Amino acid sequence: MRVHYRLLVLSLIILFVAGACAPAGQSAPAAESAPAEEAAAPAATIDTIIFSDLNWTSALIQNRIAQYIVEKGYGYSTDVVFGSTLPLFQGLRKGDTHVTLEIWLPNQDEAWYEALGNGEVVELGASLGKDWQSFFVIPAYLQEEYPDLDSVEDLKDEKFKELFASAETGGKARIVSCVIGWACEEVNAAQVTGYDLEDHVHVVNPGDGAALNADLYGAYEKGEPWIGYQWGTNDPALILDLVRLEEPAYSDECWESNKACAYEDADVLVAVHPDLVDGAPDVVAMLTAWDFSIEVYKEVARWQSANSDATNSDAALWWLNSRSDIWSAWVTEEAAASITEALAANEIPEGWPTE
């Protein structure tokens, strides 16, 4: 012990002398046996939080509500990048956006679990929760008129092919699929092949979610035949009386092979880029508490249906003003007070896009 103590004292003396003899403005080099630890870099802050503006109504309304809360409650700027599922998910992985409020699984399973495993995304919890979806949805009035039209296999029947045929389909049943760029577009195409429907259906891909809905609304108002893709939280499914044709039950084995079975009920999640976790932990805490369930969204969809001229931003403002009992549970008391004050003053977030 005495030897070690003497060596320590000798080392300190050497360091002191070296420091005293060092030229002005320079410090003595650290002893090789005790290198100085590098200081940990501070977490980067995020001034503008960018949302993935997915091109369907529930995602857009959720974004408007979240933007309002983030800007008026927490003082960040916000912005959006508009687009479809696949490119916006790649943008989230790369950090071009920070928040996606609707990750649909199993539609995005392959890309999602790859990104999760690579540490490119962080899951914060449920968004809408669980929801159904199907490529084979018809109006209820159609099944009442044709009660034997109840299965996907019935689309091979000449009678029903003729029922859904149009001038452009060459005698095949016209079936409306997903928007190009949505994950369900690829799934639905696989189902057509899996069910051996290539010779029986003519697939139409609408330009956007609004066109998909308009196609169904137009047929429904006229009482005409229609078949195509819908999901439980889409506006028509919340408002109209629709029926899903029967399909074989979902199984992992089926889905991993030819997808000749029904969709599994979807899990709809909130995801963020890892930069947000360190750069805006208060926003991450708010999004972790986010609970915009299907039952909550139904209120908004029905309000929009009754107020046809209202924009998504109008719907977000209506909901924020009406349901402070829900959103106030997601935020701090200080944020809730700031948001309430902003709503009373009719303030609009700078990051909301023009509608």
Buried (B, 14 or more C-beta within 10 A) or exposed (E): EEEEEEEEEEEEEEBEEEEEEEEEEEEBEEEEEEEEEEEEEEEEEBEEBBBBBBBBBBBBBBBBBBBBBBBBBBEBBBBBBEBBBBEBBBBBBEEBBBBBBBBBBBBBBEBBEEBEEEEBBBEBEBBBBEBBBBBBBBBEBBBEEBEEBBBBBBBBBEEBBEBBBEEEBEEBBBBBBBBEBBBBBBBBBBBBEBBEBEEBBBBBBBEBBBEBBEBBBEBBEEEEBBBBBBBBBBBBBBBBEBBBBEBBEBEEEBBEEEBBBBBBEBBBBBBBBEBBBEBBEBBBBBBBEBBBBBEBBBBBBEBBBEEEEBBBBBBBBBBBEEBBEBBBEBBBEEBBEBBBEBBEEEEEBEBBBEE
